[in-house]
Amino acid sequence: MMTATIAGMGWVTPLGRDLESVWRAVCRSEPADVSQLENPISKRSTPVLRVPEDIVRDAATLPRLRRSSLISHFAVAAASDAALSAGMTTEKLSRTALIFAASDGGVIY
């Protein structure tokens, strides 16, 4: 029988990117910043909780990702943080599977 172990986790949220700041904001019931997303045709507006782009700026500077979408930057940032929190070395990473899941309300990628 094979076993799997969660060695590290990383995430990107509208409240932050690291466990301590996100947990602190949740415990204090601090809301994320709400902005409006407007449909250019119907002019209908929907409130959204955006992830501040500056919290994934380090992923955006990678040459292979500089023209990628924000969701790709979020994924790479979360994966990097997960590897870091697991204490992964380059050698360990070469032998490790990384599982990525993203969710946005009812949408799962």
Gaussian input, Z-matrix of N, CA and C with variables (Angstrom, degrees):
# hf/3-21g

backbone

0 1
 N
 C     1     B1
 C     2     B2     1     A1
 N     3     B3     2     A2     1     D1
 C     4     B4     3     A3     2     D2
 C     5     B5     4     A4     3     D3
 N     6     B6     5     A5     4     D4
 C     7     B7     6     A6     5     D5
 C     8     B8     7     A7     6     D6
 N     9     B9     8     A8     7     D7
 C    10    B10     9     A9     8     D8
 C    11    B11    10    A10     9     D9
 N    12    B12    11    A11    10    D10
 C    13    B13    12    A12    11    D11
 C    14    B14    13    A13    12    D12
 N    15    B15    14    A14    13    D13
 C    16    B16    15    A15    14    D14
 C    17    B17    16    A16    15    D15
 N    18    B18    17    A17    16    D16
 C    19    B19    18    A18    17    D17
 C    20    B20    19    A19    18    D18
 N    21    B21    20    A20    19    D19
 C    22    B22    21    A21    20    D20
 C    23    B23    22    A22    21    D21
 N    24    B24    23    A23    22    D22
 C    25    B25    24    A24    23    D23
 C    26    B26    25    A25    24    D24
 N    27    B27    26    A26    25    D25
 C    28    B28    27    A27    26    D26
 C    29    B29    28    A28    27    D27
 N    30    B30    29    A29    28    D28
 C    31    B31    30    A30    29    D29
 C    32    B32    31    A31    30    D30
 N    33    B33    32    A32    31    D31
 C    34    B34    33    A33    32    D32
 C    35    B35    34    A34    33    D33
 N    36    B36    35    A35    34    D34
 C    37    B37    36    A36    35    D35
 C    38    B38    37    A37    36    D36
 N    39    B39    38    A38    37    D37
 C    40    B40    39    A39    38    D38
 C    41    B41    40    A40    39    D39
 N    42    B42    41    A41    40    D40
 C    43    B43    42    A42    41    D41
 C    44    B44    43    A43    42    D42
 N    45    B45    44    A44    43    D43
 C    46    B46    45    A45    44    D44
 C    47    B47    46    A46    45    D45
 N    48    B48    47    A47    46    D46
 C    49    B49    48    A48    47    D47
 C    50    B50    49    A49    48    D48
 N    51    B51    50    A50    49    D49
 C    52    B52    51    A51    50    D50
 C    53    B53    52    A52    51    D51
 N    54    B54    53    A53    52    D52
 C    55    B55    54    A54    53    D53
 C    56    B56    55    A55    54    D54
 N    57    B57    56    A56    55    D55
 C    58    B58    57    A57    56    D56
 C    59    B59    58    A58    57    D57
 N    60    B60    59    A59    58    D58
 C    61    B61    60    A60    59    D59
 C    62    B62    61    A61    60    D60
 N    63    B63    62    A62    61    D61
 C    64    B64    63    A63    62    D62
 C    65    B65    64    A64    63    D63
 N    66    B66    65    A65    64    D64
 C    67    B67    66    A66    65    D65
 C    68    B68    67    A67    66    D66
 N    69    B69    68    A68    67    D67
 C    70    B70    69    A69    68    D68
 C    71    B71    70    A70    69    D69
 N    72    B72    71    A71    70    D70
 C    73    B73    72    A72    71    D71
 C    74    B74    73    A73    72    D72
 N    75    B75    74    A74    73    D73
 C    76    B76    75    A75    74    D74
 C    77    B77    76    A76    75    D75
 N    78    B78    77    A77    76    D76
 C    79    B79    78    A78    77    D77
 C    80    B80    79    A79    78    D78
 N    81    B81    80    A80    79    D79
 C    82    B82    81    A81    80    D80
 C    83    B83    82    A82    81    D81
 N    84    B84    83    A83    82    D82
 C    85    B85    84    A84    83    D83
 C    86    B86    85    A85    84    D84
 N    87    B87    86    A86    85    D85
 C    88    B88    87    A87    86    D86
 C    89    B89    88    A88    87    D87
 N    90    B90    89    A89    88    D88
 C    91    B91    90    A90    89    D89
 C    92    B92    91    A91    90    D90
 N    93    B93    92    A92    91    D91
 C    94    B94    93    A93    92    D92
 C    95    B95    94    A94    93    D93
 N    96    B96    95    A95    94    D94
 C    97    B97    96    A96    95    D95
 C    98    B98    97    A97    96    D96
 N    99    B99    98    A98    97    D97
 C   100   B100    99    A99    98    D98
 C   101   B101   100   A100    99    D99
 N   102   B102   101   A101   100   D100
 C   103   B103   102   A102   101   D101
 C   104   B104   103   A103   102   D102
 N   105   B105   104   A104   103   D103
 C   106   B106   105   A105   104   D104
 C   107   B107   106   A106   105   D105
 N   108   B108   107   A107   106   D106
 C   109   B109   108   A108   107   D107
 C   110   B110   109   A109   108   D108
 N   111   B111   110   A110   109   D109
 C   112   B112   111   A111   110   D110
 C   113   B113   112   A112   111   D111
 N   114   B114   113   A113   112   D112
 C   115   B115   114   A114   113   D113
 C   116   B116   115   A115   114   D114
 N   117   B117   116   A116   115   D115
 C   118   B118   117   A117   116   D116
 C   119   B119   118   A118   117   D117
 N   120   B120   119   A119   118   D118
 C   121   B121   120   A120   119   D119
 C   122   B122   121   A121   120   D120
 N   123   B123   122   A122   121   D121
 C   124   B124   123   A123   122   D122
 C   125   B125   124   A124   123   D123
 N   126   B126   125   A125   124   D124
 C   127   B127   126   A126   125   D125
 C   128   B128   127   A127   126   D126
 N   129   B129   128   A128   127   D127
 C   130   B130   129   A129   128   D128
 C   131   B131   130   A130   129   D129
 N   132   B132   131   A131   130   D130
 C   133   B133   132   A132   131   D131
 C   134   B134   133   A133   132   D132
 N   135   B135   134   A134   133   D133
 C   136   B136   135   A135   134   D134
 C   137   B137   136   A136   135   D135
 N   138   B138   137   A137   136   D136
 C   139   B139   138   A138   137   D137
 C   140   B140   139   A139   138   D138
 N   141   B141   140   A140   139   D139
 C   142   B142   141   A141   140   D140
 C   143   B143   142   A142   141   D141
 N   144   B144   143   A143   142   D142
 C   145   B145   144   A144   143   D143
 C   146   B146   145   A145   144   D144
 N   147   B147   146   A146   145   D145
 C   148   B148   147   A147   146   D146
 C   149   B149   148   A148   147   D147
 N   150   B150   149   A149   148   D148
 C   151   B151   150   A150   149   D149
 C   152   B152   151   A151   150   D150
 N   153   B153   152   A152   151   D151
 C   154   B154   153   A153   152   D152
 C   155   B155   154   A154   153   D153
 N   156   B156   155   A155   154   D154
 C   157   B157   156   A156   155   D155
 C   158   B158   157   A157   156   D156
 N   159   B159   158   A158   157   D157
 C   160   B160   159   A159   158   D158
 C   161   B161   160   A160   159   D159
 N   162   B162   161   A161   160   D160
 C   163   B163   162   A162   161   D161
 C   164   B164   163   A163   162   D162
 N   165   B165   164   A164   163   D163
 C   166   B166   165   A165   164   D164
 C   167   B167   166   A166   165   D165
 N   168   B168   167   A167   166   D166
 C   169   B169   168   A168   167   D167
 C   170   B170   169   A169   168   D168
 N   171   B171   170   A170   169   D169
 C   172   B172   171   A171   170   D170
 C   173   B173   172   A172   171   D171
 N   174   B174   173   A173   172   D172
 C   175   B175   174   A174   173   D173
 C   176   B176   175   A175   174   D174
 N   177   B177   176   A176   175   D175
 C   178   B178   177   A177   176   D176
 C   179   B179   178   A178   177   D177
 N   180   B180   179   A179   178   D178
 C   181   B181   180   A180   179   D179
 C   182   B182   181   A181   180   D180
 N   183   B183   182   A182   181   D181
 C   184   B184   183   A183   182   D182
 C   185   B185   184   A184   183   D183
 N   186   B186   185   A185   184   D184
 C   187   B187   186   A186   185   D185
 C   188   B188   187   A187   186   D186
 N   189   B189   188   A188   187   D187
 C   190   B190   189   A189   188   D188
 C   191   B191   190   A190   189   D189
 N   192   B192   191   A191   190   D190
 C   193   B193   192   A192   191   D191
 C   194   B194   193   A193   192   D192
 N   195   B195   194   A194   193   D193
 C   196   B196   195   A195   194   D194
 C   197   B197   196   A196   195   D195
 N   198   B198   197   A197   196   D196
 C   199   B199   198   A198   197   D197
 C   200   B200   199   A199   198   D198
 N   201   B201   200   A200   199   D199
 C   202   B202   201   A201   200   D200
 C   203   B203   202   A202   201   D201
 N   204   B204   203   A203   202   D202
 C   205   B205   204   A204   203   D203
 C   206   B206   205   A205   204   D204
 N   207   B207   206   A206   205   D205
 C   208   B208   207   A207   206   D206
 C   209   B209   208   A208   207   D207
 N   210   B210   209   A209   208   D208
 C   211   B211   210   A210   209   D209
 C   212   B212   211   A211   210   D210
 N   213   B213   212   A212   211   D211
 C   214   B214   213   A213   212   D212
 C   215   B215   214   A214   213   D213
 N   216   B216   215   A215   214   D214
 C   217   B217   216   A216   215   D215
 C   218   B218   217   A217   216   D216
 N   219   B219   218   A218   217   D217
 C   220   B220   219   A219   218   D218
 C   221   B221   220   A220   219   D219
 N   222   B222   221   A221   220   D220
 C   223   B223   222   A222   221   D221
 C   224   B224   223   A223   222   D222
 N   225   B225   224   A224   223   D223
 C   226   B226   225   A225   224   D224
 C   227   B227   226   A226   225   D225
 N   228   B228   227   A227   226   D226
 C   229   B229   228   A228   227   D227
 C   230   B230   229   A229   228   D228
 N   231   B231   230   A230   229   D229
 C   232   B232   231   A231   230   D230
 C   233   B233   232   A232   231   D231
 N   234   B234   233   A233   232   D232
 C   235   B235   234   A234   233   D233
 C   236   B236   235   A235   234   D234
 N   237   B237   236   A236   235   D235
 C   238   B238   237   A237   236   D236
 C   239   B239   238   A238   237   D237
 N   240   B240   239   A239   238   D238
 C   241   B241   240   A240   239   D239
 C   242   B242   241   A241   240   D240
 N   243   B243   242   A242   241   D241
 C   244   B244   243   A243   242   D242
 C   245   B245   244   A244   243   D243
 N   246   B246   245   A245   244   D244
 C   247   B247   246   A246   245   D245
 C   248   B248   247   A247   246   D246
 N   249   B249   248   A248   247   D247
 C   250   B250   249   A249   248   D248
 C   251   B251   250   A250   249   D249
 N   252   B252   251   A251   250   D250
 C   253   B253   252   A252   251   D251
 C   254   B254   253   A253   252   D252
 N   255   B255   254   A254   253   D253
 C   256   B256   255   A255   254   D254
 C   257   B257   256   A256   255   D255
 N   258   B258   257   A257   256   D256
 C   259   B259   258   A258   257   D257
 C   260   B260   259   A259   258   D258
 N   261   B261   260   A260   259   D259
 C   262   B262   261   A261   260   D260
 C   263   B263   262   A262   261   D261
 N   264   B264   263   A263   262   D262
 C   265   B265   264   A264   263   D263
 C   266   B266   265   A265   264   D264
 N   267   B267   266   A266   265   D265
 C   268   B268   267   A267   266   D266
 C   269   B269   268   A268   267   D267
 N   270   B270   269   A269   268   D268
 C   271   B271   270   A270   269   D269
 C   272   B272   271   A271   270   D270
 N   273   B273   272   A272   271   D271
 C   274   B274   273   A273   272   D272
 C   275   B275   274   A274   273   D273
 N   276   B276   275   A275   274   D274
 C   277   B277   276   A276   275   D275
 C   278   B278   277   A277   276   D276
 N   279   B279   278   A278   277   D277
 C   280   B280   279   A279   278   D278
 C   281   B281   280   A280   279   D279
 N   282   B282   281   A281   280   D280
 C   283   B283   282   A282   281   D281
 C   284   B284   283   A283   282   D282
 N   285   B285   284   A284   283   D283
 C   286   B286   285   A285   284   D284
 C   287   B287   286   A286   285   D285
 N   288   B288   287   A287   286   D286
 C   289   B289   288   A288   287   D287
 C   290   B290   289   A289   288   D288
 N   291   B291   290   A290   289   D289
 C   292   B292   291   A291   290   D290
 C   293   B293   292   A292   291   D291
 N   294   B294   293   A293   292   D292
 C   295   B295   294   A294   293   D293
 C   296   B296   295   A295   294   D294
 N   297   B297   296   A296   295   D295
 C   298   B298   297   A297   296   D296
 C   299   B299   298   A298   297   D297
 N   300   B300   299   A299   298   D298
 C   301   B301   300   A300   299   D299
 C   302   B302   301   A301   300   D300
 N   303   B303   302   A302   301   D301
 C   304   B304   303   A303   302   D302
 C   305   B305   304   A304   303   D303
 N   306   B306   305   A305   304   D304
 C   307   B307   306   A306   305   D305
 C   308   B308   307   A307   306   D306
 N   309   B309   308   A308   307   D307
 C   310   B310   309   A309   308   D308
 C   311   B311   310   A310   309   D309
 N   312   B312   311   A311   310   D310
 C   313   B313   312   A312   311   D311
 C   314   B314   313   A313   312   D312
 N   315   B315   314   A314   313   D313
 C   316   B316   315   A315   314   D314
 C   317   B317   316   A316   315   D315
 N   318   B318   317   A317   316   D316
 C   319   B319   318   A318   317   D317
 C   320   B320   319   A319   318   D318
 N   321   B321   320   A320   319   D319
 C   322   B322   321   A321   320   D320
 C   323   B323   322   A322   321   D321
 N   324   B324   323   A323   322   D322
 C   325   B325   324   A324   323   D323
 C   326   B326   325   A325   324   D324

   B1=1.4454
   B2=1.5329
   B3=1.3332
   B4=1.4674
   B5=1.5173
   B6=1.3024
   B7=1.4529
   B8=1.5218
   B9=1.2943
   B10=1.4644
   B11=1.5225
   B12=1.2984
   B13=1.4557
   B14=1.5192
   B15=1.3072
   B16=1.4663
   B17=1.5165
   B18=1.3131
   B19=1.4684
   B20=1.5201
   B21=1.3175
   B22=1.4579
   B23=1.5126
   B24=1.3128
   B25=1.4629
   B26=1.5262
   B27=1.2965
   B28=1.4547
   B29=1.5124
   B30=1.3153
   B31=1.4475
   B32=1.5134
   B33=1.3241
   B34=1.4566
   B35=1.5241
   B36=1.3278
   B37=1.4603
   B38=1.5323
   B39=1.3257
   B40=1.4630
   B41=1.5294
   B42=1.3363
   B43=1.4654
   B44=1.5217
   B45=1.3114
   B46=1.4563
   B47=1.5066
   B48=1.3258
   B49=1.4531
   B50=1.5257
   B51=1.3157
   B52=1.4617
   B53=1.5271
   B54=1.3190
   B55=1.4536
   B56=1.5270
   B57=1.3168
   B58=1.4593
   B59=1.5279
   B60=1.3332
   B61=1.4669
   B62=1.5285
   B63=1.3247
   B64=1.4654
   B65=1.5244
   B66=1.3371
   B67=1.4574
   B68=1.5253
   B69=1.3253
   B70=1.4556
   B71=1.5358
   B72=1.3246
   B73=1.4678
   B74=1.5262
   B75=1.3281
   B76=1.4632
   B77=1.5310
   B78=1.3240
   B79=1.4766
   B80=1.5231
   B81=1.3058
   B82=1.4717
   B83=1.5279
   B84=1.3247
   B85=1.4725
   B86=1.5222
   B87=1.3223
   B88=1.4675
   B89=1.5262
   B90=1.3163
   B91=1.4687
   B92=1.5278
   B93=1.3007
   B94=1.4597
   B95=1.5215
   B96=1.3240
   B97=1.4596
   B98=1.5242
   B99=1.3139
   B100=1.4635
   B101=1.5186
   B102=1.3349
   B103=1.4609
   B104=1.5248
   B105=1.3075
   B106=1.4594
   B107=1.5201
   B108=1.3130
   B109=1.4550
   B110=1.5208
   B111=1.3306
   B112=1.4615
   B113=1.5174
   B114=1.3158
   B115=1.4548
   B116=1.5231
   B117=1.3436
   B118=1.4719
   B119=1.5312
   B120=1.3245
   B121=1.4689
   B122=1.5227
   B123=1.3298
   B124=1.4669
   B125=1.5221
   B126=1.3346
   B127=1.4676
   B128=1.5403
   B129=1.3334
   B130=1.4669
   B131=1.5206
   B132=1.3094
   B133=1.4519
   B134=1.5248
   B135=1.3329
   B136=1.4627
   B137=1.5195
   B138=1.3379
   B139=1.4659
   B140=1.5283
   B141=1.3168
   B142=1.4637
   B143=1.5339
   B144=1.3093
   B145=1.4653
   B146=1.5186
   B147=1.2978
   B148=1.4590
   B149=1.5242
   B150=1.3190
   B151=1.4614
   B152=1.5226
   B153=1.3283
   B154=1.4700
   B155=1.5303
   B156=1.3266
   B157=1.4666
   B158=1.5247
   B159=1.3277
   B160=1.4624
   B161=1.5239
   B162=1.3387
   B163=1.4664
   B164=1.5265
   B165=1.3319
   B166=1.4667
   B167=1.5270
   B168=1.3264
   B169=1.4591
   B170=1.5274
   B171=1.3352
   B172=1.4655
   B173=1.5280
   B174=1.3272
   B175=1.4646
   B176=1.5218
   B177=1.3181
   B178=1.4675
   B179=1.5223
   B180=1.3263
   B181=1.4642
   B182=1.5195
   B183=1.3318
   B184=1.4646
   B185=1.5289
   B186=1.3339
   B187=1.4727
   B188=1.5287
   B189=1.3210
   B190=1.4628
   B191=1.5229
   B192=1.3221
   B193=1.4599
   B194=1.5193
   B195=1.3005
   B196=1.4611
   B197=1.5266
   B198=1.3262
   B199=1.4648
   B200=1.5238
   B201=1.3194
   B202=1.4599
   B203=1.5250
   B204=1.2990
   B205=1.4657
   B206=1.5261
   B207=1.3151
   B208=1.4669
   B209=1.5239
   B210=1.3287
   B211=1.4719
   B212=1.5267
   B213=1.3315
   B214=1.4626
   B215=1.5196
   B216=1.3226
   B217=1.4647
   B218=1.5257
   B219=1.3433
   B220=1.4684
   B221=1.5342
   B222=1.3244
   B223=1.4705
   B224=1.5217
   B225=1.3095
   B226=1.4645
   B227=1.5256
   B228=1.3278
   B229=1.4681
   B230=1.5229
   B231=1.3295
   B232=1.4697
   B233=1.5267
   B234=1.3244
   B235=1.4667
   B236=1.5252
   B237=1.3197
   B238=1.4720
   B239=1.5213
   B240=1.3344
   B241=1.4592
   B242=1.5259
   B243=1.3277
   B244=1.4641
   B245=1.5257
   B246=1.3096
   B247=1.4736
   B248=1.5215
   B249=1.3173
   B250=1.4629
   B251=1.5334
   B252=1.3408
   B253=1.4690
   B254=1.5232
   B255=1.3220
   B256=1.4607
   B257=1.5221
   B258=1.3346
   B259=1.4632
   B260=1.5186
   B261=1.3178
   B262=1.4647
   B263=1.5254
   B264=1.3086
   B265=1.4598
   B266=1.5243
   B267=1.3100
   B268=1.4658
   B269=1.5240
   B270=1.3271
   B271=1.4673
   B272=1.5305
   B273=1.3286
   B274=1.4640
   B275=1.5263
   B276=1.3447
   B277=1.4617
   B278=1.5249
   B279=1.3231
   B280=1.4686
   B281=1.5302
   B282=1.3412
   B283=1.4629
   B284=1.5298
   B285=1.3388
   B286=1.4562
   B287=1.5228
   B288=1.3291
   B289=1.4615
   B290=1.5198
   B291=1.3022
   B292=1.4544
   B293=1.5201
   B294=1.3172
   B295=1.4554
   B296=1.5142
   B297=1.3175
   B298=1.4557
   B299=1.5254
   B300=1.3130
   B301=1.4562
   B302=1.5166
   B303=1.3060
   B304=1.4640
   B305=1.5168
   B306=1.2950
   B307=1.4584
   B308=1.5220
   B309=1.2837
   B310=1.4612
   B311=1.5284
   B312=1.3188
   B313=1.4643
   B314=1.5205
   B315=1.2988
   B316=1.4666
   B317=1.5104
   B318=1.3393
   B319=1.4574
   B320=1.5215
   B321=1.3123
   B322=1.4666
   B323=1.5230
   B324=1.3325
   B325=1.4591
   B326=1.5061
   A1=109.52
   A2=115.66
   A3=120.55
   A4=109.88
   A5=115.30
   A6=119.87
   A7=108.56
   A8=114.65
   A9=120.87
   A10=107.65
   A11=115.52
   A12=121.31
   A13=109.30
   A14=115.73
   A15=119.71
   A16=106.03
   A17=115.72
   A18=120.59
   A19=111.85
   A20=117.49
   A21=120.87
   A22=109.81
   A23=116.20
   A24=120.89
   A25=109.55
   A26=115.09
   A27=121.54
   A28=108.26
   A29=116.54
   A30=120.36
   A31=110.11
   A32=113.84
   A33=121.36
   A34=105.36
   A35=117.14
   A36=121.70
   A37=109.55
   A38=117.23
   A39=119.21
   A40=113.00
   A41=117.77
   A42=121.25
   A43=113.14
   A44=117.87
   A45=120.62
   A46=111.83
   A47=114.36
   A48=120.21
   A49=113.03
   A50=117.65
   A51=118.58
   A52=110.11
   A53=115.99
   A54=122.31
   A55=112.79
   A56=117.20
   A57=120.12
   A58=112.62
   A59=117.18
   A60=118.97
   A61=111.45
   A62=117.55
   A63=120.17
   A64=109.70
   A65=117.38
   A66=120.80
   A67=110.98
   A68=117.07
   A69=121.66
   A70=110.29
   A71=116.91
   A72=120.98
   A73=111.18
   A74=117.21
   A75=121.22
   A76=110.30
   A77=116.80
   A78=120.97
   A79=112.15
   A80=117.21
   A81=121.43
   A82=112.28
   A83=116.56
   A84=122.50
   A85=111.76
   A86=116.10
   A87=120.32
   A88=109.19
   A89=117.16
   A90=118.78
   A91=111.37
   A92=115.29
   A93=120.08
   A94=108.10
   A95=116.97
   A96=120.84
   A97=109.70
   A98=115.21
   A99=121.49
   A100=108.11
   A101=115.42
   A102=119.95
   A103=107.88
   A104=116.22
   A105=120.82
   A106=110.33
   A107=116.34
   A108=122.89
   A109=106.44
   A110=115.81
   A111=119.97
   A112=111.29
   A113=115.58
   A114=121.91
   A115=106.96
   A116=118.29
   A117=119.85
   A118=113.75
   A119=117.63
   A120=120.09
   A121=110.99
   A122=116.28
   A123=119.57
   A124=112.98
   A125=116.76
   A126=123.31
   A127=112.43
   A128=116.71
   A129=119.33
   A130=108.87
   A131=115.10
   A132=121.23
   A133=109.68
   A134=115.67
   A135=122.26
   A136=108.75
   A137=117.53
   A138=118.83
   A139=110.84
   A140=116.61
   A141=121.81
   A142=110.01
   A143=115.43
   A144=122.70
   A145=106.40
   A146=116.73
   A147=121.37
   A148=111.04
   A149=114.97
   A150=120.92
   A151=106.48
   A152=117.66
   A153=119.12
   A154=110.69
   A155=116.60
   A156=121.02
   A157=112.87
   A158=117.32
   A159=119.04
   A160=113.28
   A161=118.50
   A162=118.03
   A163=112.81
   A164=117.47
   A165=120.49
   A166=110.93
   A167=116.14
   A168=120.32
   A169=111.61
   A170=117.97
   A171=120.43
   A172=111.47
   A173=118.19
   A174=120.77
   A175=110.92
   A176=116.72
   A177=121.10
   A178=112.49
   A179=117.88
   A180=120.25
   A181=113.08
   A182=117.27
   A183=119.33
   A184=109.20
   A185=117.84
   A186=120.25
   A187=114.19
   A188=118.33
   A189=120.21
   A190=112.68
   A191=117.56
   A192=120.79
   A193=114.39
   A194=118.43
   A195=119.08
   A196=113.78
   A197=119.05
   A198=120.93
   A199=112.15
   A200=116.97
   A201=121.20
   A202=111.21
   A203=114.88
   A204=120.92
   A205=110.90
   A206=115.32
   A207=119.86
   A208=111.99
   A209=118.48
   A210=120.06
   A211=110.01
   A212=117.71
   A213=120.90
   A214=110.85
   A215=117.12
   A216=120.82
   A217=110.40
   A218=116.37
   A219=120.19
   A220=110.02
   A221=116.10
   A222=120.47
   A223=111.34
   A224=117.40
   A225=120.98
   A226=110.51
   A227=117.24
   A228=120.47
   A229=110.40
   A230=117.52
   A231=120.95
   A232=111.12
   A233=117.21
   A234=120.55
   A235=111.12
   A236=116.56
   A237=120.09
   A238=110.96
   A239=115.98
   A240=119.89
   A241=111.49
   A242=117.10
   A243=120.57
   A244=110.44
   A245=116.88
   A246=120.57
   A247=110.68
   A248=116.60
   A249=120.93
   A250=111.62
   A251=116.81
   A252=119.63
   A253=112.14
   A254=116.59
   A255=121.03
   A256=111.95
   A257=116.74
   A258=119.80
   A259=112.77
   A260=115.73
   A261=120.15
   A262=111.69
   A263=115.09
   A264=121.52
   A265=107.62
   A266=117.11
   A267=120.67
   A268=110.37
   A269=116.85
   A270=120.93
   A271=111.16
   A272=117.50
   A273=120.72
   A274=111.06
   A275=116.39
   A276=119.73
   A277=112.22
   A278=116.85
   A279=119.69
   A280=111.75
   A281=117.23
   A282=121.31
   A283=112.87
   A284=116.86
   A285=120.63
   A286=111.34
   A287=115.08
   A288=120.20
   A289=108.29
   A290=115.92
   A291=121.21
   A292=107.32
   A293=116.72
   A294=121.50
   A295=108.09
   A296=116.19
   A297=121.28
   A298=109.62
   A299=116.65
   A300=122.11
   A301=108.15
   A302=116.47
   A303=120.51
   A304=108.02
   A305=115.40
   A306=120.08
   A307=109.52
   A308=116.29
   A309=122.67
   A310=106.02
   A311=115.57
   A312=118.69
   A313=109.41
   A314=116.85
   A315=121.17
   A316=113.68
   A317=117.74
   A318=121.51
   A319=109.49
   A320=116.63
   A321=120.78
   A322=107.75
   A323=115.96
   A324=121.10
   A325=109.78
   D1=134.39
   D2=177.18
   D3=-90.51
   D4=148.53
   D5=174.91
   D6=-122.54
   D7=155.35
   D8=176.65
   D9=-123.07
   D10=147.18
   D11=179.76
   D12=-129.52
   D13=136.34
   D14=172.79
   D15=-86.94
   D16=112.64
   D17=-175.69
   D18=-95.99
   D19=-27.09
   D20=-178.36
   D21=-162.02
   D22=158.09
   D23=179.10
   D24=-136.02
   D25=152.31
   D26=175.37
   D27=-149.21
   D28=150.03
   D29=179.07
   D30=-155.22
   D31=163.01
   D32=176.54
   D33=-130.64
   D34=122.45
   D35=-177.82
   D36=-133.58
   D37=165.70
   D38=174.88
   D39=-62.69
   D40=-19.06
   D41=179.29
   D42=-90.38
   D43=-11.64
   D44=-179.52
   D45=147.49
   D46=-170.36
   D47=-173.67
   D48=-123.82
   D49=-19.83
   D50=-178.74
   D51=-110.16
   D52=153.54
   D53=-174.54
   D54=-56.44
   D55=-45.94
   D56=-174.78
   D57=-61.87
   D58=-48.80
   D59=-177.06
   D60=-70.10
   D61=-37.68
   D62=179.19
   D63=-67.06
   D64=-46.07
   D65=-179.36
   D66=-62.93
   D67=-40.29
   D68=177.98
   D69=-61.20
   D70=-44.18
   D71=179.36
   D72=-64.92
   D73=-40.16
   D74=178.34
   D75=-64.52
   D76=-46.35
   D77=-179.76
   D78=-62.61
   D79=-32.58
   D80=179.50
   D81=-88.52
   D82=1.90
   D83=-177.39
   D84=56.72
   D85=34.94
   D86=178.17
   D87=-76.11
   D88=124.34
   D89=179.46
   D90=-78.32
   D91=152.21
   D92=172.76
   D93=-76.39
   D94=157.79
   D95=178.05
   D96=-66.99
   D97=132.23
   D98=179.51
   D99=-104.47
   D100=131.49
   D101=172.97
   D102=-126.59
   D103=171.39
   D104=-178.04
   D105=-106.91
   D106=136.68
   D107=175.57
   D108=-111.03
   D109=117.79
   D110=-174.93
   D111=-105.06
   D112=135.60
   D113=173.69
   D114=-76.60
   D115=120.73
   D116=-175.87
   D117=-66.39
   D118=-20.79
   D119=-178.67
   D120=-89.51
   D121=-54.76
   D122=-176.77
   D123=-85.03
   D124=-15.23
   D125=-176.91
   D126=65.48
   D127=11.52
   D128=175.00
   D129=-73.20
   D130=145.19
   D131=-175.80
   D132=-118.53
   D133=140.86
   D134=179.81
   D135=-128.84
   D136=134.14
   D137=176.95
   D138=-72.94
   D139=138.86
   D140=179.23
   D141=-134.11
   D142=150.75
   D143=174.44
   D144=-105.08
   D145=98.82
   D146=-176.28
   D147=-85.29
   D148=146.45
   D149=172.02
   D150=-84.07
   D151=125.55
   D152=178.23
   D153=-59.25
   D154=126.46
   D155=-176.25
   D156=-60.67
   D157=-28.94
   D158=-176.88
   D159=-67.99
   D160=-19.08
   D161=-179.75
   D162=-78.52
   D163=-8.54
   D164=175.67
   D165=-120.46
   D166=18.34
   D167=-177.81
   D168=-58.59
   D169=-33.91
   D170=-179.95
   D171=-62.61
   D172=-36.73
   D173=177.86
   D174=-71.84
   D175=-34.29
   D176=-178.15
   D177=-68.64
   D178=-20.18
   D179=-178.62
   D180=-84.55
   D181=-9.48
   D182=178.26
   D183=-66.60
   D184=131.09
   D185=-174.90
   D186=-53.56
   D187=-38.47
   D188=-177.78
   D189=-74.61
   D190=-12.08
   D191=-176.73
   D192=-113.98
   D193=0.62
   D194=-171.34
   D195=-61.91
   D196=-24.55
   D197=177.29
   D198=-110.01
   D199=13.62
   D200=-179.73
   D201=-81.26
   D202=165.51
   D203=179.17
   D204=-73.28
   D205=164.44
   D206=178.76
   D207=-61.91
   D208=-36.72
   D209=179.76
   D210=-60.75
   D211=-34.09
   D212=175.79
   D213=-67.79
   D214=-39.76
   D215=177.14
   D216=-63.90
   D217=-40.75
   D218=177.89
   D219=-61.71
   D220=-44.42
   D221=-177.76
   D222=-63.30
   D223=-45.87
   D224=-179.00
   D225=-66.40
   D226=-40.53
   D227=178.48
   D228=-62.40
   D229=-45.80
   D230=179.75
   D231=-65.00
   D232=-41.14
   D233=178.86
   D234=-64.98
   D235=-41.13
   D236=178.02
   D237=-62.87
   D238=-43.39
   D239=178.99
   D240=-65.43
   D241=-37.96
   D242=178.43
   D243=-63.98
   D244=-43.73
   D245=178.71
   D246=-64.15
   D247=-40.69
   D248=178.39
   D249=-65.07
   D250=-43.70
   D251=-179.22
   D252=-68.32
   D253=-22.34
   D254=177.79
   D255=-87.33
   D256=-4.75
   D257=-179.29
   D258=69.77
   D259=33.65
   D260=-176.38
   D261=-76.46
   D262=135.79
   D263=172.37
   D264=-97.10
   D265=168.80
   D266=178.10
   D267=-58.47
   D268=-40.17
   D269=-179.75
   D270=-66.31
   D271=-42.99
   D272=178.31
   D273=-65.35
   D274=-40.15
   D275=-179.82
   D276=-62.19
   D277=-30.99
   D278=-179.72
   D279=-68.55
   D280=-15.59
   D281=-179.85
   D282=-115.37
   D283=17.48
   D284=-172.56
   D285=-121.46
   D286=138.22
   D287=174.03
   D288=-87.35
   D289=139.88
   D290=177.77
   D291=-115.13
   D292=124.26
   D293=178.49
   D294=-104.04
   D295=128.04
   D296=-178.45
   D297=-119.95
   D298=133.06
   D299=174.35
   D300=-136.15
   D301=140.02
   D302=177.79
   D303=-131.19
   D304=145.95
   D305=-179.56
   D306=-139.72
   D307=141.10
   D308=175.59
   D309=-138.76
   D310=91.18
   D311=-176.14
   D312=64.59
   D313=-122.95
   D314=179.65
   D315=-87.28
   D316=-0.19
   D317=-178.84
   D318=-95.56
   D319=123.63
   D320=178.27
   D321=-120.61
   D322=127.88
   D323=-178.24
   D324=-94.03

